Structures are given as structure tokens and as C-alpha cells.
């Protein structure tokens, strides 16, 4: 006679410690925090990276663009991978790639090593970030439980920017700039350890990977960005500049052709058939282009000209975050009543006014007189748009395409930021060279032999002449940023319409959406 044995067989892919949704949400939110935080924590450390690795300002922009191009270019492919291969598996893979890249970046001794690590971080973020959002839908039941989980996720996304600014300042000032990358390592390893314990694997869905689409889109945008940055250093007639633009045209044309024929395209072109949704993507692309430039250049100004420490810089940017969160909450409450158009127009206009104010910045401008006011206007304008753009992008989309619609909006933000920053850096570089030529006679009249010899070697003017060159270059770059915000205003005025069906849909979904940044 045999004694029956209790079955200990575990369902394949089940979490080892089920029934703890709070811990699962913490793990998912921690991943999102790490990815969002990385976008701002590095900004504060940029001047120190530049000094330590002897990078020019134009080269420095690649520290941002290498990450955002890889992230934005592969974001939709990352979400697709989760559907096909299993979201927990893909989530874990993205976390490990991001963690390894952070470790490599922290040990970088040459600029190219740092840029490769940043691009690899972008790959890991593109895999983990869309999957983390999708994991909420498979971990939490539809209804109040899932709504609360999405609320936590949105709060982390909104607050991550502020945390990154402060953390970046403290780590850079108290330790070293390398710790803005090293800090991801213990967090990533902890997330990787907890994931199989508390998060269930999702069901796999059949499908194909649009590898060709992902490679041609990312390669095309990278070539376009490189072309602009190369032009800022070597001119528009440089062979590599021309070659980069030609490669961009060919790759992006191939991308459109591939997407039109692919059975499972990374970007379904039918998503652009809706006029309002297309306008939404254009507004996001334009505003992101201006936003990335604002953070990049103001960090340079407050640290290199005003002499702010990294911690002071982080605290100096907190009003922007407060303005964004305040405006996002306001638009969330009023959006169902008025529809998206008023918020897109007003938000884009306020953003443009803030940027226009920054064009008057001078070497003797203070934080209160030259920086705080424009940043508050800019932040409030961006806050009016964040929730508005997100909800408008997914309004009226079939459930099976909601992920593609929201993912395309996120990709527009990342790619638009990279492209916009490269254009602004090109304008900055040209204006900086012109201003340097104006300042050289006065510098040579006052410089000693050692200063003159160093200038001939490096081509860089010391302060106070260097401050004038940097500030004039920044002010000129913001003129181009105003034009980008102007594109958003015109698009919102002429393309976006308020439809009754959209208002009805917004009345149903706006209450469940949290502010995102």
C-alpha cells in the first residue's frame, strides 16, 4: 500500500512567492524609477564628465543622445519582445543589460567607452521599460487594484526626474560623477533577484520580430543626429557630414518601405491615418526636442558660469518638476471638460515663451533673474501637455493597438529629444565659433604668454571670455528651441480638433491616468 503524496508541482513561470502584489509592484516601480531617474541623474554630472574625459560640448551631447536614440529606437521592439517571449523573461533581460552597461560606464576611461555604455543602457531600458508597464496588467486584476498600481507607476514616473536631479547632485559632489552610473548596479541586481520570486511569467503570444524595421529606424536617426553634430564641428561641406545625411535618408526611406510591407511592423503606419493622433506625435516630437536642449544647456550655464555645485544645480531644477506636476494635475482634472486642444496650445505657447525668455541670458545673469522664471513657465507648459498628449495618443485606438500607440508617443519623445538636441548643439557650436572670433582680439590683448599658448593648443578661451562664448552660444541655441516650440503651437492650432467622441472617451479614462513626465 502506498501513501499518497501531496503535489508540489509549480505552474511553469509562476512566481516562487505568490500572493504578494505589493512586493511585485515595488519591483516593477523600482525598474521604472531607475530608467526614468537615469535621464536626469546624468544631466547634473555632465560638466564633470566633460572635464574628466576632456570632451567638447558637442561631444558631450552624445552622452544624452546615445542613450535616448537606443532607447527610443528600440522601445517598440522591446514591448513586442515581451509579448512573444514572455514579459518576465524580457523584463529580467533588460534589467541585467542596463545594470551591466551602468557598471561599464562607471569605469569608462575614454569618451567612446562612456558612449558605448550609454547606448547599451538605452538598449536595456528599451527592453525593460515597456515590459514593466505591461507586467502591471498581468499582475493586477482589472479594476481598483490595477488602477492603484497604475497610479503608483505614474507617480514614480513623475517623481523620478526630481529624484534624479537631487541624487545626481549629491553623488557627483560627495563621491564622483561615476557614481551616477554605479548607483544603478546594486538596484539592478536587487530587482533581478526579486523578479522571479514575486512576478509571474506572462503568456506568450505568437508573432514576429521586426528586426529590420528597428535597425533601419535606429540607424537612420543615429546617422541624422551624427550629421548635425558633425556639422557643428567640421561644417556642412565636410564629407562625413554629407555622408551621414545621405545614409540617414536611405535608411529612413528603407524603414518606411519595410514598415509598409512587414506582417508585424514595429510601427504600424496605419497609426498615422488619424489626423489628431499624428498631430499629437508631432507636438510631442517638437516639445521633446526643446526640452532636452533646455536641460542640457541650463546645466552647463548654472555650473560653468554661475558656479553652482552639483547639489545646488539639482535643487535649482526642482521648481521645474513642481511646475510640471502641478500643471499635469490641473490638465488631468479639466481635460474631460475642454478637450485636448486648449491644453496643447496653451502648454506649447508657455513652453515657447519660457524658451524665448532664455534667449536673453547673459554672463552676468543670476539664477533668479535669468533662469528661474523661464524654467517655471517652461515646466508649467510641459506639464499641461504630458497627460494631454498621452491620453490623446491612445484615445479611440483599438485595445490590441493601445500599446503601439502609447509606445510610439514615448518613442517620439526620445527620438525627438535626440534629434532636437543635435540641432541645438549645431546652432550652439556655430554661434560659439563666431563669438570666439569676436573675443580673441580682446583676449590676446590681456593674455600672458602661458594663456596665449594654451589657447593656441586647445582653441578654448579661459574665463571671463569663455563665459561670454558659452552664454552667447546657449542664448542662440534657445532661438532654435523657440522655433521647435512654435512648430508645436502651430500643429496644435491647425491639426488638433475637439471631437465629441474624444470628450466622451476622456470622461471615462482621464480619471485613471496619472501625471507622467
C-alpha positions as MATLAB code, in Angstrom:
seq = 'XXXXXXXXXXXXXXXXXXXXXXXXXXXXXXXXXXXXXXXXXXXXXXXXXXXXXXXXXXXXXXXXXXXXXXXXXXXXXXXXXXXXXXXXXXXXXXXXXXXXXXXXXXXXXXXXXXXXXXXXXXXXXXXXXXXXXXXXXXXXXXXXXXXXXXXXXXXXXXXXXXXXXXXXXXXXXXXXXXXXXXXXXXXXXXXXXXXXXXXXXXXXXXXXXXXXXXXXXXXXXXXXXXXXXXXXXXXXXXXXXXXXXXXXXXXXXXXXXXXXXXXXXXXXXXXXXXXXXXXXXXXXXXXXXXXXXXXXXXXXXXXXXXXXXXXXXXXXXXXXXXXXXXXXXXXXXXXXXXXXXXXXXXXXXXXXXXXXXXXXXXXXXXXXXXXXXXXXXXXXXXXXXXXXXXXXXXXXXXXXXXXXXXXXXXXXXXXXXXXXXXXXXXXXXXXXXXXXXXXXXXXXXXXXXXXXXXXXXXXXXXXXXXXXXXXXXXXXXXXXXXXXXXXXXXXXXXXXXXXXXXXXXXXXXXXXXXXXX';
ca = [
       0.000    0.000    0.000;
       1.381    3.409   -0.939;
       0.830    6.659    0.840;
      -0.499    9.486   -1.359;
       1.973   12.345   -1.752;
       0.965   15.977   -1.880;
       1.792   17.516   -5.246;
       4.473   20.167   -5.109;
       4.479   20.820   -8.832;
       4.630   24.532   -9.573;
       2.959   26.021  -12.606;
       5.689   26.880  -15.151;
       6.565   30.543  -14.905;
       4.766   31.086  -11.587;
       6.434   33.304   -9.009;
       8.148   31.375   -6.231;
       6.408   33.508   -3.617;
       2.945   34.284   -4.943;
       0.277   36.348   -3.256;
       2.392   39.418   -2.502;
       1.255   42.015   -5.044;
       2.720   44.873   -3.023;
       6.231   43.491   -3.374;
       5.661   42.787   -7.084;
       4.562   46.390   -7.631;
       7.606   47.646   -5.736;
       9.893   45.647   -8.024;
       8.162   46.908  -11.180;
       8.118   50.522   -9.948;
      11.805   50.294   -8.969;
      12.673   49.400  -12.555;
      10.721   52.358  -13.902;
      12.327   54.646  -11.321;
      15.802   53.502  -12.347;
      15.135   54.096  -16.051;
      13.404   57.474  -15.540;
      15.950   58.609  -12.965;
      18.796   57.866  -15.376;
      17.515   60.504  -17.794;
      18.103   63.311  -15.264;
      20.753   61.978  -12.899;
      23.334   62.064  -15.706;
      22.495   65.663  -16.695;
      23.826   67.089  -13.438;
      27.117   65.201  -13.849;
      27.738   66.340  -17.449;
      30.190   69.183  -16.674;
      32.289   66.842  -14.515;
      32.272   64.151  -17.217;
      33.380   66.793  -19.696;
      36.326   67.868  -17.559;
      37.419   64.374  -16.551;
      37.221   62.825  -20.028;
      38.245   66.027  -21.899;
      35.112   66.184  -24.058;
      33.879   69.151  -26.068;
      30.330   70.428  -25.561;
      29.249   68.912  -28.867;
      30.800   65.561  -27.941;
      29.115   65.793  -24.561;
      25.689   65.846  -26.181;
      26.259   62.234  -27.244;
      26.160   61.199  -23.581;
      22.457   62.054  -23.763;
      21.804   61.138  -27.395;
      23.480   57.720  -27.279;
      21.026   56.696  -24.555;
      17.884   58.277  -25.957;
      18.465   57.081  -29.530;
      18.901   53.469  -28.456;
      16.009   53.749  -26.003;
      13.593   55.435  -28.405;
      14.632   53.392  -31.426;
      14.196   50.013  -29.741;
      11.312   50.827  -27.393;
       8.581   49.333  -29.553;
      10.693   46.269  -30.316;
      11.188   45.786  -26.567;
       7.455   45.802  -25.942;
       6.944   43.338  -28.792;
       9.615   41.032  -27.379;
       7.720   40.842  -24.096;
       4.559   39.708  -25.865;
       6.348   36.994  -27.842;
       8.976   35.696  -25.414;
       7.284   36.314  -22.066;
       7.284   39.610  -20.216;
       9.070   38.499  -17.050;
      11.906   36.941  -19.039;
      12.331   40.029  -21.211;
      11.984   42.347  -18.205;
      14.781   40.482  -16.411;
      16.980   40.570  -19.519;
      16.533   44.325  -19.871;
      17.390   44.914  -16.220;
      20.599   42.864  -16.471;
      21.699   44.646  -19.661;
      21.005   48.039  -18.072;
      22.916   47.054  -14.932;
      25.946   45.758  -16.838;
      26.027   48.880  -19.013;
      25.920   51.100  -15.918;
      28.890   49.253  -14.450;
      30.882   49.583  -17.684;
      30.019   53.279  -17.988;
      31.193   53.970  -14.461;
      34.614   52.514  -15.282;
      34.952   54.398  -18.607;
      38.346   55.992  -19.155;
      37.739   57.300  -22.682;
      34.750   59.150  -24.190;
      33.984   56.311  -26.623;
      33.777   53.830  -23.760;
      31.230   56.008  -21.965;
      29.161   56.487  -25.128;
      29.032   52.740  -25.852;
      27.924   52.104  -22.275;
      25.224   54.773  -22.564;
      23.921   53.239  -25.791;
      23.854   49.821  -24.097;
      21.933   51.378  -21.210;
      19.409   52.600  -23.749;
      19.044   49.073  -25.127;
      18.405   47.698  -21.634;
      15.944   50.469  -20.846;
      14.069   49.906  -24.117;
      13.655   46.237  -23.215;
      12.717   46.686  -19.555;
      10.590   49.866  -19.523;
       7.668   48.894  -21.822;
       7.618   45.410  -20.314;
       7.373   46.783  -16.781;
       4.182   48.661  -17.660;
       2.747   45.568  -19.358;
       3.567   43.439  -16.294;
       1.130   45.505  -14.244;
      -1.717   44.338  -16.474;
      -0.770   40.685  -15.960;
      -0.028   41.003  -12.240;
      -3.042   43.026  -11.077;
      -6.699   42.334  -11.743;
      -8.649   44.880  -13.761;
     -10.447   47.421  -11.597;
      -9.434   49.376   -8.474;
      -6.404   47.164   -7.808;
      -4.927   47.770  -11.252;
      -5.857   51.464  -11.155;
      -3.948   51.896   -7.888;
      -0.959   50.106   -9.398;
      -1.017   52.406  -12.436;
      -1.261   55.377  -10.069;
       1.902   54.294   -8.263;
       3.644   53.704  -11.597;
       2.663   57.191  -12.835;
       3.777   58.813   -9.567;
       7.168   57.134   -9.845;
       7.491   58.316  -13.448;
       6.638   61.876  -12.454;
       8.837   61.945   -9.366;
      11.801   60.174  -10.912;
      13.031   63.334  -12.590;
      13.234   65.255   -9.321;
      14.893   62.365   -7.510;
      17.422   62.078  -10.328;
      18.351   65.753  -10.120;
      18.976   65.595   -6.382;
      20.656   62.189   -6.443;
      22.883   63.241   -9.324;
      23.951   66.350   -7.433;
      24.734   64.508   -4.210;
      26.587   61.630   -5.852;
      28.644   63.914   -8.092;
      29.574   66.340   -5.307;
      30.118   63.891   -2.450;
      31.632   60.997   -4.393;
      32.333   61.262   -8.120;
      30.416   61.557  -11.400;
      30.971   57.843  -11.963;
      28.570   57.063   -9.140;
      25.607   58.366  -11.124;
      26.161   55.173  -13.127;
      27.440   52.879  -10.376;
      24.309   53.529   -8.295;
      22.264   51.518  -10.795;
      24.279   48.355  -10.167;
      23.009   47.370   -6.682;
      19.478   48.486   -7.561;
      19.500   46.460  -10.782;
      20.887   43.347   -9.102;
      18.248   43.559   -6.356;
      15.459   43.878   -8.945;
      16.883   40.928  -10.881;
      16.963   38.815   -7.707;
      13.389   39.672   -6.652;
      11.747   39.396  -10.079;
      11.431   35.578  -10.302;
      10.386   35.456   -6.635;
       7.367   37.750   -6.845;
       6.397   38.263  -10.513;
       4.619   35.655  -12.638;
       5.604   34.984  -16.211;
       3.069   36.135  -18.791;
       1.512   34.048  -21.508;
       3.423   34.074  -24.776;
       1.727   35.274  -27.951;
       2.711   34.245  -31.457;
       4.290   36.879  -33.636;
       7.375   38.020  -35.484;
      10.135   40.453  -34.664;
      10.545   43.415  -36.973;
      14.330   43.453  -36.635;
      14.854   45.169  -39.981;
      12.477   47.964  -39.010;
      14.170   48.500  -35.664;
      17.675   48.572  -37.167;
      16.843   50.897  -40.070;
      14.891   53.347  -37.881;
      17.567   53.484  -35.168;
      20.402   53.625  -37.696;
      18.678   56.317  -39.707;
      18.074   58.542  -36.698;
      21.613   57.974  -35.398;
      23.020   58.997  -38.806;
      20.828   62.095  -38.832;
      21.907   63.114  -35.327;
      25.567   62.444  -36.128;
      25.261   64.562  -39.270;
      24.066   67.585  -37.293;
      26.696   67.192  -34.579;
      29.436   66.659  -37.168;
      28.304   69.806  -38.974;
      28.672   71.813  -35.761;
      32.347   70.818  -35.558;
      33.503   70.451  -39.182;
      30.984   72.374  -41.253;
      28.240   71.461  -43.696;
      30.626   70.701  -46.559;
      32.545   68.044  -44.634;
      32.476   64.653  -46.398;
      31.362   62.747  -43.287;
      28.624   65.300  -42.642;
      27.235   64.866  -46.157;
      27.655   61.098  -45.963;
      25.784   60.933  -42.648;
      22.807   62.826  -44.028;
      22.782   60.658  -47.150;
      22.866   57.496  -45.032;
      20.030   58.868  -42.898;
      17.841   59.486  -45.945;
      18.482   55.993  -47.324;
      17.955   54.208  -44.005;
      14.766   56.104  -43.131;
      13.367   55.545  -46.626;
      14.145   51.832  -46.263;
      12.410   51.899  -42.870;
       9.188   53.284  -44.351;
       9.301   50.684  -47.127;
       9.890   47.859  -44.646;
       7.067   49.001  -42.370;
       4.629   49.183  -45.267;
       5.266   45.525  -46.122;
       6.084   43.874  -42.787;
       3.416   41.467  -41.439;
       4.100   42.647  -37.861;
       5.667   46.127  -38.245;
       7.374   47.792  -35.303;
       5.395   50.947  -36.170;
       2.076   50.239  -37.917;
       1.800   53.041  -40.480;
      -1.981   52.974  -40.107;
      -1.414   54.643  -36.731;
      -0.762   57.851  -38.680;
      -4.067   57.706  -40.541;
      -5.799   59.553  -37.706;
      -5.138   63.277  -38.078;
      -5.349   64.101  -34.378;
      -3.064   61.244  -33.321;
      -0.469   62.255  -35.916;
      -0.647   65.833  -34.687;
      -0.133   64.576  -31.153;
       3.068   62.811  -32.180;
       4.333   65.962  -33.914;
       3.637   68.073  -30.814;
       5.482   65.597  -28.588;
       8.413   65.387  -31.007;
       8.742   69.178  -31.125;
       8.400   69.773  -27.396;
      10.811   66.969  -26.523;
      13.350   68.490  -28.895;
      13.160   71.746  -26.946;
      13.007   70.060  -23.522;
      16.193   68.026  -23.890;
      18.059   71.121  -25.040;
      16.805   73.213  -22.141;
      18.091   70.778  -19.510;
      21.378   70.194  -21.338;
      22.309   73.866  -21.742;
      20.998   75.218  -18.443;
      23.086   72.647  -16.553;
      26.135   73.980  -18.423;
      25.212   77.569  -17.568;
      24.467   77.198  -13.862;
      27.588   75.111  -13.182;
      30.143   76.649  -15.559;
      29.024   80.300  -15.489;
      27.138   80.757  -12.214;
      29.474   78.391  -10.373;
      26.744   76.196   -8.878;
      27.823   72.967   -7.226;
      26.133   69.746   -8.442;
      23.815   69.747   -5.408;
      22.890   73.389   -5.970;
      22.173   72.562   -9.611;
      19.857   69.727   -8.605;
      17.980   71.947   -6.175;
      17.836   74.686   -8.805;
      15.898   72.407  -11.151;
      13.323   71.299   -8.571;
      10.921   74.181   -9.400;
      10.632   72.761  -12.931;
       9.485   69.410  -11.560;
       6.993   71.077   -9.210;
       5.587   73.135  -12.109;
       5.272   70.037  -14.301;
       3.439   68.015  -11.642;
       1.128   70.936  -10.766;
       0.167   71.600  -14.380;
      -0.245   67.878  -15.099;
      -2.715   67.553  -12.235;
      -4.637   70.602  -13.468;
      -4.891   69.313  -17.031;
      -5.964   65.880  -15.817;
      -8.958   67.377  -13.974;
     -10.042   69.782  -16.716;
      -9.263   67.734  -19.823;
     -12.644   65.904  -19.952;
     -14.459   69.260  -19.965;
     -12.460   71.171  -22.562;
     -10.723   68.507  -24.623;
      -7.034   68.380  -25.575;
      -6.661   71.347  -27.920;
      -6.678   74.215  -25.364;
      -4.057   72.457  -23.238;
      -1.819   71.656  -26.201;
      -1.988   75.223  -27.491;
      -1.542   76.889  -24.093;
       1.119   74.442  -22.956;
       3.160   74.751  -26.144;
       2.849   78.555  -26.075;
       4.020   78.786  -22.448;
       6.928   76.495  -23.261;
       7.895   78.730  -26.173;
       7.642   81.897  -24.051;
       9.902   80.360  -21.412;
      12.460   79.429  -24.060;
      12.231   82.895  -25.632;
      12.988   84.395  -22.224;
      16.160   82.280  -22.064;
      17.441   83.835  -25.286;
      18.193   86.981  -23.235;
      20.531   85.156  -20.872;
      23.858   86.915  -20.276;
      27.105   86.025  -18.451;
      26.086   88.331  -15.587;
      22.535   86.912  -15.336;
      21.711   85.422  -11.941;
      19.644   82.330  -11.212;
      16.689   84.417  -10.001;
      16.777   86.980  -12.798;
      17.713   84.823  -15.748;
      16.866   81.177  -15.066;
      14.094   80.587  -12.515;
      11.278   82.488  -14.271;
      11.824   80.883  -17.698;
      12.096   77.421  -16.153;
       8.795   77.828  -14.282;
       6.990   78.880  -17.478;
       8.639   76.058  -19.375;
       7.767   73.464  -16.727;
       4.137   74.550  -16.449;
       3.742   74.446  -20.213;
       5.232   70.972  -20.447;
       3.032   69.798  -17.567;
      -0.118   70.875  -19.403;
       0.948   68.672  -22.290;
       2.181   65.451  -20.675;
      -1.176   63.969  -19.628;
      -2.948   65.590  -22.579;
      -0.630   64.053  -25.167;
      -0.683   60.628  -23.528;
      -4.467   60.381  -23.374;
      -4.951   61.822  -26.856;
      -2.461   59.345  -28.342;
      -4.457   56.329  -27.096;
      -7.960   57.792  -27.437;
     -10.045   55.815  -29.919;
      -7.358   53.195  -30.510;
      -8.338   49.531  -30.697;
      -7.333   47.657  -27.498;
      -4.811   45.494  -29.360;
      -3.059   48.633  -30.660;
      -3.083   50.707  -27.458;
       0.432   49.557  -26.609;
       1.744   50.554  -30.035;
       0.058   53.971  -29.818;
       1.438   54.825  -26.372;
       4.820   53.290  -27.232;
       5.038   55.407  -30.379;
       4.376   58.529  -28.306;
       7.196   57.571  -25.932;
       9.475   56.829  -28.867;
       8.592   60.239  -30.352;
       9.722   61.859  -27.121;
      13.060   60.047  -27.018;
      13.880   60.351  -30.711;
      12.645   63.936  -30.849;
      14.845   64.769  -27.876;
      17.929   63.291  -29.535;
      17.289   64.985  -32.863;
      16.400   68.304  -31.262;
      19.468   68.277  -29.037;
      21.712   67.604  -32.029;
      20.192   70.559  -33.908;
      20.561   72.860  -30.900;
      24.154   71.729  -30.364;
      24.851   72.536  -34.036;
      23.442   76.043  -33.566;
      25.397   76.375  -30.316;
      28.648   75.288  -31.969;
      28.282   77.711  -34.866;
      27.397   80.619  -32.583;
      30.227   79.699  -30.220;
      32.810   79.754  -33.010;
      31.573   83.125  -34.223;
      31.673   84.582  -30.712;
      35.151   83.159  -30.121;
      36.421   85.063  -33.174;
      34.967   88.273  -31.698;
      36.525   87.675  -28.272;
      40.022   86.653  -29.429;
      41.415   90.202  -30.028;
      40.422   91.333  -26.530;
      41.766   88.107  -25.009;
      45.115   88.404  -26.794;
      45.421   91.999  -25.618;
      45.167   90.891  -21.975;
      46.605   87.352  -22.007;
      50.053   86.403  -20.784;
      52.303   84.069  -22.783;
      51.108   80.903  -20.992;
      47.426   81.722  -21.594;
      48.057   82.547  -25.251;
      49.987   79.297  -25.769;
      47.216   77.242  -24.140;
      44.601   78.900  -26.351;
      46.594   78.092  -29.496;
      46.785   74.482  -28.348;
      43.147   73.940  -27.294;
      41.208   76.668  -29.112;
      39.298   77.374  -25.866;
      39.169   80.794  -24.256;
      39.564   80.991  -20.457;
      37.112   82.909  -18.279;
      35.725   85.554  -18.449;
      35.958   85.340  -22.270;
      34.967   81.672  -22.150;
      31.836   82.521  -20.164;
      30.811   85.008  -22.848;
      31.313   82.411  -25.610;
      29.358   79.747  -23.722;
      26.491   82.080  -22.824;
      26.097   83.564  -26.301;
      26.124   80.087  -27.784;
      23.436   78.944  -25.345;
      21.270   82.018  -25.962;
      21.461   81.460  -29.734;
      20.614   77.769  -29.359;
      17.450   78.728  -27.486;
      16.308   80.724  -30.528;
      16.167   77.421  -32.406;
      14.374   75.870  -29.426;
      11.708   78.600  -29.670;
      11.175   77.615  -33.302;
      10.650   73.995  -32.221;
       8.045   75.053  -29.681;
       6.479   77.164  -32.428;
       6.003   74.041  -34.545;
       4.108   72.503  -31.614;
       1.875   75.588  -31.277;
       1.046   75.695  -34.985;
       0.347   71.946  -35.071;
      -1.943   72.196  -32.044;
      -3.827   75.123  -33.600;
      -4.259   73.736  -37.106;
      -4.316   69.961  -36.692;
      -5.845   69.126  -33.312;
      -9.653   69.183  -33.115;
     -12.042   68.548  -30.250;
     -14.444   65.713  -31.112;
     -17.450   64.742  -29.042;
     -16.379   61.095  -29.094;
     -12.979   62.056  -27.683;
     -14.573   64.023  -24.833;
     -16.771   61.056  -24.001;
     -13.757   58.747  -24.023;
     -11.734   61.169  -21.905;
     -14.503   61.315  -19.309;
     -14.039   57.587  -18.945;
     -10.248   57.361  -18.876;
      -8.870   60.651  -17.594;
      -9.666   59.794  -14.013;
      -7.499   56.693  -14.246;
      -4.480   58.445  -15.763;
      -1.786   59.928  -13.567;
       0.710   62.658  -14.391;
       3.676   61.359  -16.353;
       6.950   63.063  -17.028;
];
